[in-house]
Amino acid sequence: MKNRSDDYLERRKHLSKLSKSELKEYFFELTDKILDPLLDLSYEYTSPAIERSVLMRMGFSSLEAKGITDKIYEHSLLEHGAGHLVYRYSKDKNMSIREAGLAILESDAILYLLEVFK
Protein backbone atom coordinates (compact mmCIF):
# COMPACT_ATOMS: atom_id res chain seq x y z
CA MET A 1 0.00 0.00 0.00
CA LYS A 2 1.33 3.38 -0.98
CA ASN A 3 1.74 6.13 1.65
CA ARG A 4 -0.15 9.33 1.16
CA SER A 5 2.01 12.21 0.12
CA ASP A 6 -0.33 14.83 1.61
CA ASP A 7 -0.83 15.81 5.23
CA TYR A 8 -3.97 13.76 5.88
CA LEU A 9 -2.60 11.99 8.96
CA GLU A 10 -1.49 15.29 10.45
CA ARG A 11 -4.82 17.01 9.76
CA ARG A 12 -6.89 14.20 11.28
CA LYS A 13 -5.08 14.12 14.64
CA HIS A 14 -7.68 16.30 16.34
CA LEU A 15 -10.36 13.81 15.29
CA SER A 16 -8.60 10.60 16.32
CA LYS A 17 -9.62 10.90 19.98
CA LEU A 18 -13.33 11.33 19.23
CA SER A 19 -15.82 8.50 19.57
CA LYS A 20 -18.22 7.63 16.75
CA SER A 21 -21.02 9.61 18.37
CA GLU A 22 -18.71 12.58 18.95
CA LEU A 23 -17.59 12.43 15.32
CA LYS A 24 -21.21 12.36 14.21
CA GLU A 25 -22.01 15.34 16.42
CA TYR A 26 -18.99 17.23 15.08
CA PHE A 27 -20.00 16.42 11.50
CA PHE A 28 -23.48 17.87 12.01
CA GLU A 29 -22.04 20.91 13.77
CA LEU A 30 -19.87 21.61 10.71
CA THR A 31 -22.81 20.92 8.39
CA ASP A 32 -24.89 23.50 10.26
CA LYS A 33 -22.10 26.05 9.88
CA ILE A 34 -22.05 25.44 6.13
CA LEU A 35 -25.82 25.58 5.74
CA ASP A 36 -26.54 28.59 7.95
CA PRO A 37 -25.60 31.17 5.28
CA LEU A 38 -27.69 29.30 2.69
CA LEU A 39 -30.69 29.24 4.99
CA ASP A 40 -30.26 32.94 5.71
CA LEU A 41 -30.32 33.62 1.97
CA SER A 42 -33.44 31.51 1.50
CA TYR A 43 -35.26 33.47 4.20
CA GLU A 44 -34.23 36.85 2.80
CA TYR A 45 -34.42 36.34 -0.96
CA THR A 46 -36.88 34.83 -3.38
CA SER A 47 -37.68 35.00 -7.05
CA PRO A 48 -40.82 34.90 -9.17
CA ALA A 49 -39.87 31.37 -10.30
CA ILE A 50 -39.67 30.13 -6.71
CA GLU A 51 -42.97 31.78 -5.82
CA ARG A 52 -44.71 30.31 -8.90
CA SER A 53 -43.43 26.90 -7.84
CA VAL A 54 -44.86 27.36 -4.35
CA LEU A 55 -48.25 28.34 -5.76
CA MET A 56 -48.29 25.37 -8.10
CA ARG A 57 -47.68 23.08 -5.11
CA MET A 58 -50.64 24.77 -3.46
CA GLY A 59 -52.82 23.58 -6.35
CA PHE A 60 -52.79 26.45 -8.82
CA SER A 61 -52.14 25.84 -12.51
CA SER A 62 -48.96 27.23 -14.00
CA LEU A 63 -50.92 30.03 -15.71
CA GLU A 64 -52.74 30.94 -12.49
CA ALA A 65 -49.49 30.82 -10.52
CA LYS A 66 -47.79 33.07 -13.05
CA GLY A 67 -50.65 35.57 -12.94
CA ILE A 68 -50.79 35.67 -9.14
CA THR A 69 -47.01 35.99 -8.88
CA ASP A 70 -46.89 38.72 -11.51
CA LYS A 71 -49.57 40.70 -9.68
CA ILE A 72 -47.79 40.32 -6.35
CA TYR A 73 -44.48 41.29 -7.97
CA GLU A 74 -46.01 44.38 -9.64
CA HIS A 75 -47.12 45.59 -6.21
CA SER A 76 -43.72 44.91 -4.57
CA LEU A 77 -45.06 42.26 -2.21
CA LEU A 78 -43.00 39.30 -3.44
CA GLU A 79 -40.67 39.52 -0.44
CA HIS A 80 -43.54 38.28 1.75
CA GLY A 81 -43.97 35.13 -0.34
CA ALA A 82 -46.79 34.45 -2.74
CA GLY A 83 -47.94 31.38 -0.84
CA HIS A 84 -47.93 33.31 2.42
CA LEU A 85 -49.98 36.12 0.89
CA VAL A 86 -52.55 33.70 -0.51
CA TYR A 87 -52.72 31.87 2.81
CA ARG A 88 -53.05 35.08 4.81
CA TYR A 89 -55.81 36.40 2.54
CA SER A 90 -57.68 33.10 2.77
CA LYS A 91 -57.56 33.14 6.58
CA ASP A 92 -58.43 36.83 6.90
CA LYS A 93 -61.36 36.55 4.51
CA ASN A 94 -62.44 33.06 5.62
CA MET A 95 -62.19 31.45 2.19
CA SER A 96 -60.35 28.52 0.64
CA ILE A 97 -56.78 28.81 -0.55
CA ARG A 98 -57.95 28.46 -4.16
CA GLU A 99 -60.60 31.17 -3.79
CA ALA A 100 -58.08 33.49 -2.17
CA GLY A 101 -55.51 33.00 -4.92
CA LEU A 102 -58.07 33.61 -7.64
CA ALA A 103 -59.34 36.69 -5.76
CA ILE A 104 -55.80 38.09 -5.76
CA LEU A 105 -55.58 37.36 -9.46
CA GLU A 106 -59.00 38.64 -10.50
CA SER A 107 -60.07 41.29 -8.00
CA ASP A 108 -58.85 44.12 -5.80
CA ALA A 109 -57.71 41.69 -3.09
CA ILE A 110 -54.18 42.90 -3.73
CA LEU A 111 -55.21 46.27 -2.25
CA TYR A 112 -56.10 44.56 1.02
CA LEU A 113 -52.73 42.82 1.07
CA LEU A 114 -50.97 46.13 0.39
CA GLU A 115 -52.64 47.57 3.50
CA VAL A 116 -51.70 44.59 5.63
CA PHE A 117 -48.08 44.22 4.51
CA LYS A 118 -46.93 47.79 3.86
C-alpha positions as CSV (number, residue, x, y, z in Angstrom):
1,M,0.0,0.0,0.0
2,K,1.3,3.4,-1.0
3,N,1.7,6.1,1.7
4,R,-0.1,9.3,1.2
5,S,2.0,12.2,0.1
6,D,-0.3,14.8,1.6
7,D,-0.8,15.8,5.2
8,Y,-4.0,13.8,5.9
9,L,-2.6,12.0,9.0
10,E,-1.5,15.3,10.4
11,R,-4.8,17.0,9.8
12,R,-6.9,14.2,11.3
13,K,-5.1,14.1,14.6
14,H,-7.7,16.3,16.3
15,L,-10.4,13.8,15.3
16,S,-8.6,10.6,16.3
17,K,-9.6,10.9,20.0
18,L,-13.3,11.3,19.2
19,S,-15.8,8.5,19.6
20,K,-18.2,7.6,16.8
21,S,-21.0,9.6,18.4
22,E,-18.7,12.6,19.0
23,L,-17.6,12.4,15.3
24,K,-21.2,12.4,14.2
25,E,-22.0,15.3,16.4
26,Y,-19.0,17.2,15.1
27,F,-20.0,16.4,11.5
28,F,-23.5,17.9,12.0
29,E,-22.0,20.9,13.8
30,L,-19.9,21.6,10.7
31,T,-22.8,20.9,8.4
32,D,-24.9,23.5,10.3
33,K,-22.1,26.1,9.9
34,I,-22.0,25.4,6.1
35,L,-25.8,25.6,5.7
36,D,-26.5,28.6,7.9
37,P,-25.6,31.2,5.3
38,L,-27.7,29.3,2.7
39,L,-30.7,29.2,5.0
40,D,-30.3,32.9,5.7
41,L,-30.3,33.6,2.0
42,S,-33.4,31.5,1.5
43,Y,-35.3,33.5,4.2
44,E,-34.2,36.8,2.8
45,Y,-34.4,36.3,-1.0
46,T,-36.9,34.8,-3.4
47,S,-37.7,35.0,-7.0
48,P,-40.8,34.9,-9.2
49,A,-39.9,31.4,-10.3
50,I,-39.7,30.1,-6.7
51,E,-43.0,31.8,-5.8
52,R,-44.7,30.3,-8.9
53,S,-43.4,26.9,-7.8
54,V,-44.9,27.4,-4.3
55,L,-48.3,28.3,-5.8
56,M,-48.3,25.4,-8.1
57,R,-47.7,23.1,-5.1
58,M,-50.6,24.8,-3.5
59,G,-52.8,23.6,-6.3
60,F,-52.8,26.4,-8.8
61,S,-52.1,25.8,-12.5
62,S,-49.0,27.2,-14.0
63,L,-50.9,30.0,-15.7
64,E,-52.7,30.9,-12.5
65,A,-49.5,30.8,-10.5
66,K,-47.8,33.1,-13.1
67,G,-50.7,35.6,-12.9
68,I,-50.8,35.7,-9.1
69,T,-47.0,36.0,-8.9
70,D,-46.9,38.7,-11.5
71,K,-49.6,40.7,-9.7
72,I,-47.8,40.3,-6.3
73,Y,-44.5,41.3,-8.0
74,E,-46.0,44.4,-9.6
75,H,-47.1,45.6,-6.2
76,S,-43.7,44.9,-4.6
77,L,-45.1,42.3,-2.2
78,L,-43.0,39.3,-3.4
79,E,-40.7,39.5,-0.4
80,H,-43.5,38.3,1.8
81,G,-44.0,35.1,-0.3
82,A,-46.8,34.5,-2.7
83,G,-47.9,31.4,-0.8
84,H,-47.9,33.3,2.4
85,L,-50.0,36.1,0.9
86,V,-52.6,33.7,-0.5
87,Y,-52.7,31.9,2.8
88,R,-53.1,35.1,4.8
89,Y,-55.8,36.4,2.5
90,S,-57.7,33.1,2.8
91,K,-57.6,33.1,6.6
92,D,-58.4,36.8,6.9
93,K,-61.4,36.5,4.5
94,N,-62.4,33.1,5.6
95,M,-62.2,31.5,2.2
96,S,-60.4,28.5,0.6
97,I,-56.8,28.8,-0.6
98,R,-57.9,28.5,-4.2
99,E,-60.6,31.2,-3.8
100,A,-58.1,33.5,-2.2
101,G,-55.5,33.0,-4.9
102,L,-58.1,33.6,-7.6
103,A,-59.3,36.7,-5.8
104,I,-55.8,38.1,-5.8
105,L,-55.6,37.4,-9.5
106,E,-59.0,38.6,-10.5
107,S,-60.1,41.3,-8.0
108,D,-58.9,44.1,-5.8
109,A,-57.7,41.7,-3.1
110,I,-54.2,42.9,-3.7
111,L,-55.2,46.3,-2.2
112,Y,-56.1,44.6,1.0
113,L,-52.7,42.8,1.1
114,L,-51.0,46.1,0.4
115,E,-52.6,47.6,3.5
116,V,-51.7,44.6,5.6
117,F,-48.1,44.2,4.5
118,K,-46.9,47.8,3.9
